[in-house]
């Protein structure tokens, strides 16, 4: 493996590390012969990272499928017993969270090139983003539950929140969330999607859990944009974040929601 160039970013180091690690793991795994080259450059206002390999590549008809959760190059049937896939769904979500762009080019038998573009090119004069170097004592150590029926969103949120020192539990359904509250107790903050699997509504889950376990702060996330769908959240007075959520916005929302949790007694 060869590394070329050096560019400094000011961004979330946990998210970037996970993105690069997933991409490098794939490049090394699927390159039986040849090399993997990691290069960085400055292009206008962008910081560019490229990971190129001379591996087996991806067949043209499969390029649109590589972002599926369980897709693997040697597992076209998506048998989950073979593993969890290329991890590109997580990479894609993390890129959305930090505002990065990703492009994928590949030719079967020739190799693959992944190009990442970051707007957070450091010049030495800019203020550091809150989620990188700021004092995170306000969120560090807090217990946060994330409920969402999309596995890649759960994993991306977990990575970011744990990078800020939070104790994170995730649930892919209302049923799992019910069990989590019963087994572990109330969190310092619940982050819940407005629409969950199996026809469950995030707000209905919140009211049910509060009725059983007492008050706790809530942060609602959603991809919905219609006024009718969002009105119940506004009426309830819960803070609302629209997907896709960038890391700085998430950090700010979490830090604003947590102080009320610090004022109550633990179970």
C-alpha positions in Angstrom: 0.0 0.0 0.0 1.3 3.5 -0.9 0.2 6.8 0.6 0.7 10.0 -1.4 0.3 13.6 -0.2 -0.9 15.3 3.0 -4.0 17.4 3.5 -5.4 18.6 6.9 -9.1 18.6 7.6 -11.1 20.1 10.4 -13.9 17.7 10.8 -15.1 14.8 13.0 -12.1 12.4 13.4 -14.2 9.4 14.4 -16.5 9.6 11.3 -13.5 10.1 9.0 -11.5 7.3 10.5 -14.5 4.9 10.1 -15.0 5.9 6.5 -11.4 5.4 5.6 -11.1 2.2 7.5 -14.1 0.6 5.8 -12.8 1.6 2.3 -9.3 0.4 3.0 -10.5 -2.9 4.4 -12.4 -3.5 1.2 -9.5 -2.4 -1.0 -7.0 -4.7 0.7 -9.5 -7.6 1.0 -10.3 -7.7 -2.7 -6.8 -7.0 -4.1 -5.0 -10.3 -4.4 -2.3 -8.8 -6.6 -1.0 -5.3 -7.3 -1.4 -2.5 -4.9 -3.6 -0.1 -3.0 -2.8 3.6 -3.3 -4.1 6.3 -0.9 -3.7 9.9 -2.2 -4.9 13.3 -1.0 -5.0 16.6 -2.8 -6.5 20.1 -2.7 -8.9 21.0 -5.5 -10.4 24.4 -5.2 -12.3 24.5 -1.8 -12.3 20.8 -1.6 -10.0 18.3 0.2 -9.9 15.2 -1.9 -9.0 11.7 -0.7 -8.8 8.8 -3.2 -8.3 5.1 -2.5 -7.5 3.1 -5.6 -6.8 -0.5 -5.9 -5.8 -3.0 -8.7 -8.2 -5.7 -7.3 -11.0 -7.7 -8.8 -13.2 -4.7 -9.4 -17.0 -4.6 -9.5 -19.0 -5.9 -12.5 -20.9 -3.1 -14.3 -24.3 -4.4 -13.4 -23.4 -4.6 -9.7 -22.3 -1.0 -9.2 -25.8 0.2 -8.1 -26.1 -2.7 -5.6 -22.9 -2.2 -3.6 -24.5 0.2 -1.2 -27.1 -2.5 -0.2 -26.6 -3.5 3.4 -25.5 -7.2 2.9 -24.0 -7.0 -0.6 -20.6 -8.7 -1.1 -18.6 -9.3 -4.2 -18.4 -13.0 -3.5 -22.0 -13.3 -2.2 -24.4 -12.2 -5.0 -27.3 -14.0 -3.2 -26.8 -11.7 -0.1 -26.6 -14.7 2.3 -26.2 -12.9 5.6 -24.3 -15.9 7.0 -21.3 -14.8 4.9 -21.0 -11.5 6.8 -22.4 -7.9 6.8 -21.3 -6.8 3.4 -19.0 -4.1 2.1 -19.9 -1.6 4.7 -20.6 1.1 2.0 -24.0 1.8 3.5 -22.2 3.0 6.6 -19.7 5.0 4.6 -22.5 6.7 2.7 -24.4 7.6 5.8 -21.3 9.0 7.5 -20.5 11.0 4.5 -24.0 12.5 4.7 -23.5 13.3 8.4 -20.3 15.2 7.8 -21.3 16.8 4.5 -18.8 14.9 2.3 -19.2 13.6 -1.2 -18.3 10.1 -2.4 -17.9 8.8 -6.0 -17.2 5.2 -7.0 -15.6 4.0 -10.2 -14.8 0.4 -10.9 -14.0 -2.0 -13.8 -14.2 -5.8 -13.3 -10.8 -7.4 -13.3 -9.0 -4.0 -13.3 -9.7 -2.4 -9.9 -11.8 0.2 -8.0 -11.3 3.9 -7.2 -13.2 5.7 -4.5 -13.0 9.5 -4.4 -14.1 11.4 -1.3 -14.4 15.2 -1.3 -14.5 17.1 2.0 -15.5 20.8 2.3 -13.6 21.0 5.6 -10.2 21.8 4.1 -8.1 23.4 6.9 -6.2 26.6 6.1 -4.9 27.3 9.6 -7.2 30.3 10.2 -10.7 28.8 10.5 -12.4 28.1 13.8 -12.5 24.4 14.7 -16.0 22.7 14.5 -17.7 22.1 17.8 -17.6 18.3 17.4 -13.9 18.0 16.8 -11.9 19.8 19.5 -14.4 21.5 21.7 -15.1 20.5 25.3 -17.5 17.6 25.0 -18.0 17.2 28.8 -21.6 18.2 28.4 -22.4 15.1 26.4 -19.6 12.8 27.4 -20.8 9.9 29.6 -24.5 10.5 28.9 -26.6 7.5 28.1 -28.4 8.0 24.7 -30.7 5.6 23.0 -31.3 5.8 19.2 -34.3 4.1 17.7 -34.5 3.8 13.9 -35.5 1.0 11.5 -32.5 1.6 9.2 -29.5 -0.3 10.3 -27.0 2.0 8.6 -28.4 5.1 10.3 -28.2 3.4 13.6 -24.6 2.5 13.1 -23.6 5.9 11.8 -25.3 7.6 14.8 -23.7 5.2 17.2 -20.2 5.9 15.7 -20.6 9.7 16.1 -22.2 9.6 19.5 -19.6 7.2 20.9 -16.9 9.4 19.4 -18.2 12.2 21.6 -18.0 10.0 24.7 -21.7 9.1 25.0 -22.9 5.7 26.1 -25.0 4.5 23.2 -27.7 1.9 22.9 -29.6 1.3 19.6 -32.9 -0.3 18.7 -34.2 -1.1 15.2 -37.8 -1.4 16.3 -40.3 -0.3 18.9 -40.3 -3.8 20.3 -36.5 -3.7 20.9 -36.8 -0.2 22.4 -39.4 -1.5 24.8 -37.1 -4.2 25.9 -34.2 -1.8 26.2 -36.1 0.5 28.6 -37.2 -2.5 30.7 -33.7 -4.0 30.9 -31.6 -0.8 31.3 -33.9 2.0 32.3 -34.5 5.5 31.1 -31.8 7.2 29.0 -30.5 10.7 29.3 -31.8 11.3 25.8 -33.9 9.3 23.3 -33.3 10.0 19.7 -36.2 8.4 17.7 -37.3 8.4 14.1 -40.8 9.7 13.4 -41.8 6.6 11.4 -40.6 3.1 12.4 -41.0 -0.4 11.0 -44.2 -2.4 11.4 -46.4 0.7 11.2 -45.2 2.0 14.6 -45.0 5.8 15.0 -42.1 7.3 16.9 -44.3 9.6 18.9 -46.6 6.7 20.0 -43.5 4.9 21.2 -42.4 8.0 23.2 -45.8 8.4 24.9 -45.9 4.7 25.8 -42.4 4.7 27.2 -42.9 7.8 29.2 -46.1 6.4 30.6 -44.2 3.3 31.8 -40.9 4.7 32.8 -41.3 8.4 33.5 -40.1 11.6 31.8 -36.9 11.7 29.7 -35.8 14.2 26.9 -36.6 13.3 23.3 -35.1 14.3 20.0 -37.1 13.4 16.9 -35.5 12.8 13.5 -37.3 12.3 10.2 -37.1 12.5 6.5 -40.7 13.7 6.4 -41.3 17.2 5.1 -45.1 17.5 5.0 -46.7 19.9 7.5 -49.4 17.3 8.5 -46.8 14.7 9.4 -44.6 17.1 11.4 -47.4 18.9 13.2 -47.7 16.4 16.1 -44.0 16.8 16.8 -44.4 20.6 16.9 -47.4 20.4 19.2 -45.5 18.0 21.6 -42.7 20.5 21.7 -39.9 18.1 20.9 -36.9 19.3 18.9 -36.9 18.0 15.4 -34.1 17.3 13.0 -34.5 16.7 9.3 -32.6 13.9 7.6 -30.0 13.8 6.3 -28.4 15.2 9.5 -24.9 16.7 9.5 -22.7 16.0 12.5 -22.4 19.6 13.8 -26.2 20.0 13.8 -26.6 16.7 15.6 -24.0 17.7 18.2 -25.8 21.0 18.8 -29.2 19.4 19.1 -27.9 16.7 21.5 -26.1 19.2 23.7 -29.2 21.4 23.9 -31.5 18.5 24.8 -29.3 17.0 27.5 -29.3 19.7 30.3 -32.8 18.8 31.3 -31.7 15.3 31.8 -29.0 16.3 34.2 -31.6 17.9 36.5 -33.5 14.7 37.1 -32.5 11.9 39.3 -31.4 8.6 37.9 -33.5 5.5 38.3 
